[in-house]
Amino acid sequence: MSAVGLPATVVLGLVAAAFLVVLRYPWVAISLFLTTFIINYPAAARGAGPITINNVLGLVLLALLAWNFRQHRDLWYVTDPFMRVLLVIGMIFIFGTVVSWYTLPDHWVEDPLTKPAWGAIKTTQTDFTGRFMFQFFSRIAFVIFVAEFVQTPRQLKWIWVTWLGCILAAVPPSLIGYAQSHEADFRVLTKVVNWADNANRFAFGLLLGIAFLYYLASTARSWWLRGVYALGMAALAPLILLSASRSGFLGMSLLSLLIAWGAFASTGERKSFGEKLKRASMFLGVAAFVGGFTFFFILSQPIRERLLNLNPFNQTAGPAAQEQEGTRSNIQRAATLRDSVHIIAEHPFVGVGLGNFRWVHKVEYGLFKPPHNSYVWAMSEGGPCLVLAYLTFFAMLWRRFSRLRPAYANHPVIPCFPQFLRVYMILFMFFSAFADVWLEEHIFMLTAATILLERWLKTGAAAAVPATPSASGPAPQPGPDDDGEPEEDESGVSALTLPIDAEAARAAFDLDDARDSAWRLLARIEEVGHQLQCLREIGKLVDAHEQTQARTDLVPVAAPVRELREGLASLRTIGALVDPLGDPHDAARTRLLAA
């Protein structure tokens, strides 16, 4: 074999192996798909033209999605309210872009413009409409892929750990650049990660990394894992200050207050005011020590001066004040916001169209600058309809988090995960006042996770660790209704969870945690080959439940003890058939069978 043929064969073999892994484990492809949004791959790995990692993975997942639809004829994710609002936002983008063709100057005005870049490099790209449109709809596809192919909480957690890995990937190159620099005003940045070449986005990413590490530490069972997560938080906090980002500095204070307040805690946590005050004082003390040590002993004088220059009106304080570090940035931001108000007044209904703000700002005011504010950006590029759609979307997210918190408070895999998502959203809404981030992956990560959590809650999978899907593919599940309330379990098993003393039985056996959805039961039954016999046992339970309904109006509460015992015996038989070797991770079923 030639010297050229061997590497080509190895590459083709790796590609074929990766393709097989994607077919068998689509959630692995989704994790890799996520990295393409965040990581700047080398040119050799990134691909050329339309043949890129992102596009190839998207086509493979799209083909799997089409195959699943052919098998099950179920598009439940399209009917989810979040998807509908996202599609409405996309339609507003398209409509505003079409209108901008007739309301903005012709292309001969736009073409001579150049966008300033790093150093002396200039590029002729001024209109970002195509790029932003592709970015938005490709991330909607990401949400659909997550909703369809992520089947278990462990897989969802893996995707978020991948997201954390992408954040941590920015740390080593930024530290290397800082160690090699001899400039007093050097700011820690890196181009390895897409958002890390901007100080504010870099600080926000590190802030989210600290929040997720704290969530992992608060839910970890082993002390050594908690120690590792705590070291990670202690390492990321100084980098936020080294970035000299004032929004990151303020965001770190906000996150410290949220943690001290107990925003990550379970809704069922009952602690006295003194205990909460002690926890808050301890955490704020540690945060103040790390921040103070970094501020006084690591940061240079220009960076300290910039971080403390928080007054946006400092530009009017005279020439001496304007020489302070960070004042020029304040002046430019204030001027851009004033110009944004004028642009909004000129295009009050549909804005200037997606991706057109920068070059319109250049034509009219001489600066190729974004508004640096997501709320102003939405109003200037999409008009009041776009702002209203986004605010409606955020209100729906917040309401859904409040509904999911009690259900996942004691989940064995992702306990209190809605609490973390809520903290994420608070930080995101805060940071939106300092950058244009409503097209980035943050909204879509929150959306995908929330859709899955609500889905599992409705199908009864939130209370127990879901089983591995069978080789025949994921089973179809009923779509969520618009009001988001959990559906009633009509399988007949729910009648056995409320005997005469309902609360005592629930406390003793924790029967709610033992309820499986119909498709999860069928998947287990198929694995051990006792499908028919188990279905007969389930049929007996349904018949017994219907007979009980016919005899009394107080159905599940007044069920006789004898029928409860018969139901438990039937469930014991089903459990032995479904999982003959036992599942040590399913504590609920173990307690039920022991009864």
C-alpha distance (Angstrom), angle and dihedral (degrees) to the residues before:
residue distance angle dihedral
M1 . . .
S2 3.80 . .
A3 3.78 124.1 .
V4 3.79 89.8 -110.9
G5 3.80 95.5 45.6
L6 3.81 96.0 55.4
P7 3.83 97.1 59.2
A8 3.79 90.3 43.7
T9 3.80 90.3 52.0
V10 3.79 91.5 49.1
V11 3.80 91.6 49.4
L12 3.80 92.3 48.4
G13 3.80 90.0 48.2
L14 3.79 91.8 51.9
V15 3.79 90.8 47.7
A16 3.81 91.1 50.6
A17 3.81 91.4 48.1
A18 3.80 91.0 48.8
F19 3.80 89.8 49.6
L20 3.80 91.2 53.3
V21 3.81 90.9 48.4
V22 3.80 90.0 51.7
L23 3.79 91.4 50.7
R24 3.81 92.4 49.6
Y25 3.81 98.1 37.9
P26 3.82 110.0 26.4
W27 3.80 91.8 174.0
V28 3.82 88.2 66.8
A29 3.80 88.3 57.7
I30 3.80 89.3 49.0
S31 3.81 90.2 54.2
L32 3.81 90.0 51.2
F33 3.80 89.5 44.7
L34 3.80 88.5 55.8
T35 3.79 92.1 53.5
T36 3.81 90.3 58.3
F37 3.81 88.5 63.0
I38 3.80 93.0 54.3
I39 3.82 111.6 22.8
N40 3.82 123.7 70.8
Y41 3.79 101.0 -137.1
P42 3.83 119.3 -154.2
A43 3.80 114.7 -94.0
A44 3.81 92.4 -108.3
A45 3.81 92.0 55.1
R46 3.78 96.5 36.0
G47 3.80 95.2 62.9
A48 3.78 131.1 -141.2
G49 3.78 132.6 -85.1
P50 3.79 114.1 -22.7
I51 3.83 92.7 -18.3
T52 3.80 99.2 88.1
I53 3.79 133.6 137.1
N54 3.78 90.6 -107.8
N55 3.80 94.6 51.3
V56 3.82 95.4 43.5
L57 3.81 93.0 49.5
G58 3.78 90.2 45.7
L59 3.81 92.0 53.0
V60 3.82 92.5 47.8
L61 3.80 92.4 49.6
L62 3.79 90.2 44.8
A63 3.81 89.8 54.2
L64 3.82 90.4 49.9
L65 3.79 89.2 48.6
A66 3.80 91.0 53.0
W67 3.81 90.4 48.4
N68 3.81 91.6 51.3
F69 3.78 90.3 50.3
R70 3.80 90.4 50.5
Q71 3.81 89.4 52.0
H72 3.80 100.2 43.8
R73 3.84 107.6 15.2
D74 3.79 90.7 -140.5
L75 3.82 125.2 135.7
W76 3.79 96.9 168.6
Y77 3.82 93.7 148.0
V78 3.82 91.4 62.2
T79 3.80 90.5 61.5
D80 3.81 93.7 52.6
P81 3.84 111.2 114.3
F82 3.81 91.8 -128.1
M83 3.79 91.9 56.7
R84 3.79 90.5 48.9
V85 3.80 92.6 53.3
L86 3.81 91.5 46.9
L87 3.80 90.2 51.5
V88 3.81 89.8 49.1
I89 3.82 88.7 53.1
G90 3.80 88.9 50.7
M91 3.81 91.0 51.3
I92 3.82 89.6 51.3
F93 3.81 89.0 52.8
I94 3.80 91.6 50.9
F95 3.81 93.8 45.7
G96 3.81 92.9 47.9
T97 3.80 91.0 49.2
V98 3.81 92.0 52.1
V99 3.81 91.1 48.6
S100 3.83 90.5 49.4
W101 3.80 89.7 61.2
Y102 3.81 87.7 68.7
T103 3.81 101.6 33.5
L104 3.84 104.1 43.0
P105 3.83 127.5 68.7
D106 3.80 117.3 -81.8
H107 3.79 122.3 -93.2
W108 3.83 92.2 -97.4
V109 3.81 87.2 70.5
E110 3.80 92.9 48.3
D111 3.82 98.9 42.7
P112 3.86 98.5 69.3
L113 3.79 91.3 55.0
T114 3.79 119.6 102.1
K115 3.77 128.0 -160.8
P116 3.83 114.6 -132.7
A117 3.80 112.9 -126.8
W118 3.81 138.0 174.6
G119 3.79 113.5 -38.6
A120 3.80 115.7 -27.6
I121 3.81 94.1 -27.1
K122 3.78 116.2 118.7
T123 3.77 131.5 -177.1
T124 3.79 130.5 -160.9
Q125 3.82 93.7 -138.0
T126 3.78 108.6 116.2
D127 3.81 105.1 144.0
F128 3.82 111.3 70.8
T129 3.81 95.4 179.2
G130 3.80 96.9 111.0
R131 3.79 93.6 43.5
F132 3.81 94.6 48.5
M133 3.80 92.8 44.1
F134 3.81 91.6 52.9
Q135 3.80 90.2 44.9
F136 3.80 92.7 53.5
F137 3.80 98.4 46.6
S138 3.82 94.3 41.1
R139 3.79 88.3 57.0
I140 3.79 90.4 50.0
A141 3.81 85.4 55.3
F142 3.81 87.8 51.7
V143 3.82 89.9 55.5
I144 3.82 90.4 50.5
F145 3.81 92.1 49.1
V146 3.80 91.6 50.8
A147 3.80 92.4 47.6
E148 3.80 92.7 49.5
F149 3.80 104.5 38.3
V150 3.82 106.4 29.7
Q151 3.80 101.9 88.7
T152 3.81 105.8 167.9
P153 3.82 138.0 39.3
R154 3.81 89.0 -117.1
Q155 3.79 90.5 60.0
L156 3.80 90.7 48.3
K157 3.79 90.4 50.4
W158 3.81 89.8 50.0
I159 3.81 90.6 55.6
W160 3.79 90.4 52.4
V161 3.80 91.0 47.6
T162 3.82 86.9 53.2
W163 3.80 88.0 52.5
L164 3.81 89.1 51.6
G165 3.81 89.6 49.9
C166 3.80 90.0 55.0
I167 3.80 89.0 53.5
L168 3.80 93.0 48.6
A169 3.82 89.9 48.2
A170 3.81 88.1 73.4
V171 3.81 93.5 58.9
P172 3.86 103.8 72.9
P173 3.84 97.7 48.2
S174 3.80 91.7 44.6
L175 3.81 91.3 52.1
I176 3.81 91.2 46.9
G177 3.80 90.2 52.7
Y178 3.79 90.8 48.2
A179 3.82 92.3 49.9
Q180 3.81 92.2 50.2
S181 3.80 95.4 46.9
H182 3.79 123.2 93.7
E183 3.81 97.3 -173.9
A184 3.78 117.8 114.9
D185 3.81 93.4 -143.1
F186 3.82 96.0 44.7
R187 3.82 112.7 144.7
V188 3.79 121.3 -151.6
L189 3.82 107.1 -112.6
T190 3.79 138.3 140.7
K191 3.80 137.9 -169.5
V192 3.80 94.6 -147.7
V193 3.80 89.5 91.2
N194 3.81 119.7 46.5
W195 3.79 96.3 -127.7
A196 3.83 96.2 38.2
D197 3.83 96.5 78.6
N198 3.81 88.1 72.5
A199 3.79 116.9 67.6
N200 3.80 96.3 -141.6
R201 3.81 94.9 47.3
F202 3.79 90.5 44.3
A203 3.80 91.1 53.8
F204 3.81 91.6 45.9
G205 3.80 91.6 51.5
L206 3.80 91.2 51.2
L207 3.79 89.3 47.7
L208 3.81 90.5 55.3
G209 3.80 88.9 47.6
I210 3.81 90.3 55.4
A211 3.81 90.6 48.5
F212 3.81 92.7 51.8
L213 3.81 92.9 44.7
Y214 3.79 89.2 52.2
Y215 3.80 89.7 50.5
L216 3.81 90.7 51.2
A217 3.81 90.7 47.2
S218 3.80 93.2 49.3
T219 3.82 91.8 51.7
A220 3.82 98.9 38.6
R221 3.81 117.1 110.4
S222 3.81 99.5 -156.4
W223 3.77 123.1 70.3
W224 3.79 94.8 -140.1
L225 3.82 90.8 57.7
R226 3.77 89.8 50.3
G227 3.78 88.6 51.7
V228 3.81 91.8 51.9
Y229 3.79 91.6 50.1
A230 3.81 91.2 47.1
L231 3.82 90.5 52.5
G232 3.79 89.1 50.7
M233 3.80 91.1 53.6
A234 3.80 91.4 47.2
A235 3.82 89.9 51.8
L236 3.81 95.6 49.3
A237 3.80 97.5 46.6
P238 3.85 96.7 68.4
L239 3.82 90.6 48.4
I240 3.80 89.9 60.6
L241 3.80 89.2 58.0
L242 3.82 92.1 43.0
S243 3.79 89.2 57.4
A244 3.83 87.8 64.0
S245 3.80 89.2 -137.8
R246 3.78 111.3 154.6
S247 3.80 92.3 -163.8
G248 3.81 88.3 52.5
F249 3.80 90.1 49.1
L250 3.81 91.1 52.2
G251 3.80 91.5 42.1
M252 3.80 90.9 54.2
S253 3.79 89.1 55.0
L254 3.81 90.0 49.2
L255 3.81 92.5 50.0
S256 3.81 90.7 49.1
L257 3.79 90.1 53.8
L258 3.82 91.9 47.8
I259 3.80 91.9 51.6
A260 3.79 92.2 45.3
W261 3.80 90.1 49.5
G262 3.81 90.5 53.9
A263 3.81 99.8 -111.3
F264 3.82 90.9 153.6
A265 3.80 94.1 50.8
S266 3.78 125.5 106.4
T267 3.79 118.8 -96.4
G268 3.79 87.9 -123.7
E269 3.78 93.9 56.7
R270 3.79 111.3 121.1
K271 3.77 113.8 -165.2
S272 3.75 130.2 153.9
F273 3.78 121.5 -113.6
G274 3.80 89.7 -107.6
E275 3.82 92.5 55.4
K276 3.79 91.6 48.1
L277 3.79 90.8 47.8
K278 3.82 90.4 49.8
R279 3.81 91.8 50.7
A280 3.79 91.9 46.4
S281 3.80 92.7 48.3
M282 3.80 92.2 48.7
F283 3.80 94.8 49.6
L284 3.79 95.0 42.4
G285 3.79 88.9 48.4
V286 3.81 92.0 54.2
A287 3.81 91.4 44.7
A288 3.81 91.3 49.0
F289 3.82 91.3 49.4
V290 3.82 93.9 50.5
G291 3.80 92.6 43.1
G292 3.79 94.3 44.7
F293 3.81 93.8 48.2
T294 3.80 90.7 49.6
F295 3.80 93.4 45.3
F296 3.81 97.8 49.4
F297 3.81 102.9 31.0
I298 3.83 106.9 28.8
L299 3.80 109.1 28.3
S300 3.78 119.7 82.2
Q301 3.78 121.9 -124.6
P302 3.85 95.2 -103.0
I303 3.80 91.6 52.7
R304 3.82 92.3 47.7
E305 3.78 89.4 49.5
R306 3.79 91.9 50.0
L307 3.81 94.3 48.8
L308 3.80 91.8 52.6
N309 3.80 94.2 45.8
L310 3.81 93.9 92.1
N311 3.81 99.0 139.0
P312 3.83 108.6 106.3
F313 3.83 90.0 -165.5
N314 3.81 92.8 57.9
Q315 3.82 88.5 105.8
T316 3.81 89.8 76.4
A317 3.81 95.0 51.9
G318 3.81 95.9 89.4
P319 3.82 137.2 -91.0
A320 3.80 94.2 -64.1
A321 3.79 93.1 56.1
Q322 3.80 91.3 45.8
E323 3.80 90.1 60.6
Q324 3.80 91.1 64.2
E325 3.79 118.4 110.2
G326 3.81 111.1 -90.6
T327 3.80 96.9 18.8
R328 3.80 93.4 107.8
S329 3.80 89.4 54.7
N330 3.81 89.6 51.7
I331 3.80 90.7 51.3
Q332 3.81 93.2 50.2
R333 3.80 93.6 46.7
A334 3.80 92.8 49.1
A335 3.81 91.0 47.9
T336 3.81 91.9 48.6
L337 3.80 91.6 51.1
R338 3.81 90.6 50.5
D339 3.79 90.2 49.7
S340 3.81 89.6 47.8
V341 3.79 90.4 57.2
H342 3.81 89.7 54.1
I343 3.82 92.2 47.9
I344 3.81 90.5 49.6
A345 3.81 89.7 50.6
E346 3.82 90.2 52.5
H347 3.84 92.7 48.8
P348 3.82 103.8 28.8
F349 3.81 101.3 156.9
V350 3.83 110.9 44.3
G351 3.80 101.9 1.4
V352 3.80 125.0 -134.7
G353 3.80 94.6 -55.7
L354 3.78 132.8 -100.7
G355 3.82 113.2 -47.9
N356 3.81 95.8 3.3
F357 3.81 101.2 100.5
R358 3.81 96.9 88.1
W359 3.78 98.7 53.6
V360 3.82 93.0 39.2
H361 3.79 87.7 52.8
K362 3.81 88.8 49.4
V363 3.81 92.8 50.8
E364 3.79 96.1 47.1
Y365 3.82 103.3 31.3
G366 3.81 105.9 17.4
L367 3.82 98.2 -117.3
F368 3.80 126.0 106.5
K369 3.80 93.7 -149.3
P370 3.82 135.0 135.2
P371 3.81 118.4 -130.5
H372 3.86 92.6 -106.5
N373 3.79 88.9 -140.8
S374 3.80 124.2 88.3
Y375 3.79 94.1 -152.6
V376 3.81 92.1 52.6
W377 3.82 90.3 42.0
A378 3.82 91.8 55.7
M379 3.80 91.9 48.5
S380 3.81 94.0 46.9
E381 3.82 97.8 45.1
G382 3.82 101.0 32.7
G383 3.78 108.8 17.2
P384 3.81 128.5 -134.1
C385 3.82 93.0 -44.5
L386 3.80 90.8 61.9
V387 3.80 92.7 47.4
L388 3.80 90.7 49.2
A389 3.82 91.7 48.6
Y390 3.81 92.3 51.2
L391 3.80 93.7 46.3
T392 3.81 90.2 48.8
F393 3.78 88.9 51.3
F394 3.81 92.4 51.4
A395 3.81 91.7 47.7
M396 3.81 89.7 52.4
L397 3.80 90.4 50.2
W398 3.79 92.6 50.9
R399 3.79 92.3 48.0
R400 3.80 91.5 49.3
F401 3.82 91.6 50.7
S402 3.80 90.3 54.2
R403 3.80 90.0 52.1
L404 3.82 94.8 47.9
R405 3.80 98.7 46.7
P406 3.83 98.3 82.0
A407 3.82 93.5 44.7
Y408 3.82 94.5 54.4
A409 3.80 98.8 36.1
N410 3.83 92.8 107.5
H411 3.79 102.2 21.6
P412 3.83 111.1 150.8
V413 3.83 94.6 -133.6
I414 3.81 108.3 25.4
P415 3.82 106.5 19.7
C416 3.80 115.3 -178.9
F417 3.81 90.9 0.5
P418 3.84 93.3 144.6
Q419 3.81 87.1 57.6
F420 3.80 89.8 58.9
L421 3.81 91.2 46.9
R422 3.78 89.3 52.7
V423 3.82 91.7 51.9
Y424 3.82 88.3 47.7
M425 3.80 89.6 53.9
I426 3.82 93.3 48.5
L427 3.81 91.0 52.4
F428 3.80 90.5 44.7
M429 3.80 93.9 52.0
F430 3.81 89.7 47.6
F431 3.79 93.5 49.6
S432 3.82 90.8 46.6
A433 3.80 87.3 75.1
F434 3.83 89.9 64.8
A435 3.83 104.7 38.4
D436 3.81 143.8 22.5
V437 3.80 100.7 -104.5
W438 3.80 106.5 139.6
L439 3.81 92.2 102.6
E440 3.79 94.9 50.1
E441 3.79 128.5 96.0
H442 3.82 96.2 -90.6
I443 3.80 96.9 84.0
F444 3.79 91.8 46.2
M445 3.81 94.7 48.2
L446 3.80 89.4 53.3
T447 3.80 91.8 45.9
A448 3.80 96.2 49.5
A449 3.81 93.5 48.0
T450 3.80 93.0 47.0
I451 3.81 93.6 49.5
L452 3.80 90.9 52.0
L453 3.80 94.6 46.2
E454 3.79 91.0 50.8
R455 3.79 90.3 46.0
W456 3.78 94.0 52.8
L457 3.78 91.1 45.9
K458 3.80 91.5 55.2
T459 3.79 94.3 47.1
G460 3.82 93.6 46.7
A461 3.81 95.1 -110.7
A462 3.80 94.9 117.7
A463 3.78 94.1 78.7
A464 3.78 98.8 54.3
V465 3.78 140.3 29.7
P466 3.81 105.7 -88.1
A467 3.77 119.5 -120.5
T468 3.77 123.5 -113.1
P469 3.81 111.0 -90.8
S470 3.77 117.4 -110.4
A471 3.76 124.4 -105.4
S472 3.78 90.8 -103.2
G473 3.79 89.6 71.8
P474 3.79 135.5 -102.8
A475 3.74 115.2 -35.0
P476 3.77 118.7 -121.4
Q477 3.75 117.7 -100.7
P478 3.80 130.1 -160.4
G479 3.79 115.2 -96.6
P480 3.78 120.9 -110.8
D481 3.76 118.5 -104.0
D482 3.76 122.5 -122.9
D483 3.77 97.4 -103.7
G484 3.79 91.6 58.0
E485 3.80 95.6 -136.4
P486 3.81 117.8 144.1
E487 3.79 113.5 -99.1
E488 3.77 120.9 -117.9
D489 3.76 116.9 -101.3
E490 3.80 106.3 -118.1
S491 3.80 96.4 175.3
G492 3.82 94.0 102.1
V493 3.79 93.1 -117.8
S494 3.79 92.1 95.4
A495 3.81 90.3 66.0
L496 3.78 89.0 66.6
T497 3.78 93.5 57.0
L498 3.80 95.5 70.4
P499 3.83 114.1 52.4
I500 3.80 125.6 163.9
D501 3.78 93.7 -63.2
A502 3.78 96.8 37.6
E503 3.78 98.7 176.8
A504 3.82 93.3 46.6
A505 3.80 92.1 51.0
R506 3.77 91.8 47.1
A507 3.79 91.5 50.4
A508 3.82 93.0 46.5
F509 3.77 100.8 44.5
D510 3.82 103.6 16.5
L511 3.79 86.9 -139.8
D512 3.78 93.6 172.7
D513 3.79 88.6 67.1
A514 3.81 90.4 53.8
R515 3.79 97.2 58.1
D516 3.78 111.9 110.7
S517 3.76 127.1 -168.4
A518 3.81 117.9 -109.9
W519 3.77 94.6 -108.7
R520 3.80 93.7 49.4
L521 3.80 88.9 52.5
L522 3.79 91.7 49.8
A523 3.80 91.1 49.7
R524 3.81 91.3 54.7
I525 3.81 91.9 43.5
E526 3.78 91.7 53.1
E527 3.79 91.6 51.7
V528 3.82 94.8 59.1
G529 3.80 97.3 36.0
H530 3.82 98.9 -122.0
Q531 3.78 97.9 111.9
L532 3.78 99.5 133.7
Q533 3.79 97.7 46.3
C534 3.80 93.0 48.9
L535 3.78 92.0 49.2
R536 3.79 89.0 53.6
E537 3.79 90.3 53.1
I538 3.80 90.6 49.8
G539 3.80 88.7 49.6
K540 3.79 89.8 55.1
L541 3.80 89.8 53.7
V542 3.80 91.3 50.5
D543 3.82 91.4 49.2
A544 3.80 91.7 48.8
H545 3.78 90.3 49.6
E546 3.80 92.9 50.5
Q547 3.80 91.1 49.2
T548 3.78 90.0 51.4
Q549 3.80 90.3 51.3
A550 3.79 90.1 52.9
R551 3.83 92.5 53.4
T552 3.78 102.1 46.2
D553 3.78 141.2 24.1
L554 3.82 93.8 -145.4
V555 3.75 91.3 68.6
P556 3.66 114.1 173.4
V557 3.81 97.0 18.6
A558 3.84 98.2 52.5
A559 3.81 97.9 42.1
P560 3.84 110.0 142.7
V561 3.76 119.0 -108.3
R562 3.81 90.6 -123.1
E563 3.80 92.4 59.4
L564 3.77 90.3 46.1
R565 3.81 90.1 55.6
E566 3.79 91.3 47.9
G567 3.78 89.6 50.2
L568 3.79 91.7 50.2
A569 3.80 90.1 49.8
S570 3.80 90.1 51.4
L571 3.78 90.9 48.4
R572 3.81 89.0 49.6
T573 3.79 88.9 55.3
I574 3.79 91.9 48.0
G575 3.79 92.0 47.9
A576 3.79 91.9 51.4
L577 3.81 91.0 51.2
V578 3.77 97.0 42.1
D579 3.79 96.1 46.2
P580 3.82 109.7 13.9
L581 3.80 93.6 168.0
G582 3.78 93.7 49.6
D583 3.77 128.7 -119.6
P584 3.82 111.4 -115.7
H585 3.79 90.4 -168.8
D586 3.79 93.7 59.5
A587 3.78 99.6 74.4
A588 3.79 92.6 168.9
R589 3.81 94.1 60.9
T590 3.81 91.0 44.6
R591 3.80 91.4 55.7
L592 3.79 90.9 45.8
L593 3.80 95.0 51.7
A594 3.79 91.1 45.3
A595 3.79 88.9 58.6
